[in-house]
Amino acid sequence: MVAKKTGAKKPATKKPVAKKAVAKSTKVIRKKTASQKTAPMQSFRVYKDSTPFTTFKVTRQTLYWLILLTFIVITQLWILKIQMDISALAAELLISQ
């Protein structure tokens, strides 16, 4: 015969930890700044920028564009040199025939 085990039942598992974690993650803390110097951008409204469009200021983005421009110009000059060499070889072949 099979003996029955008698013992205390295990309590059902509770999930209050997950609920607390969700509650904490939904809370957002926002800090207010002391003063706002620029006007916030709004849809379909004219935005007044504090700096004029024609001012020149060297930034990281300016440096990146200069590096890209230099690479493109050097690559184009290299391609032009290869094309000139090919046309010179083609001219020599036409003359020799």
C-alpha positions, 0 to 999 in steps of 0.5 A: 500500500501507498502511504499518504504524506501528511504535511503543511501545504505550501502557501501560494507564491505572491508577486508583490515584488513585481508590483513594487518594481513596476510602481517604481519604474513608472514614477518619473522625476523631472527637474525644473530649470531655473530659467529657459533662455530659448522659446520652446518649439511648437508645431506650426509656429515660427521659431525664433532662433537666438543665433543668426543663420549667417554666423560661423562657428567651428564645432565638431560637426564642422570638423566632420564635414571637413574630413568628409569633404577632404576624403571625397576630393582626394578620392575624386582626384585619384579616380581622375588620375586613373582615367587619365592613365587609361586614356593615355594607354588607349591613345598609345594603343591606337597609335601603335596599330 
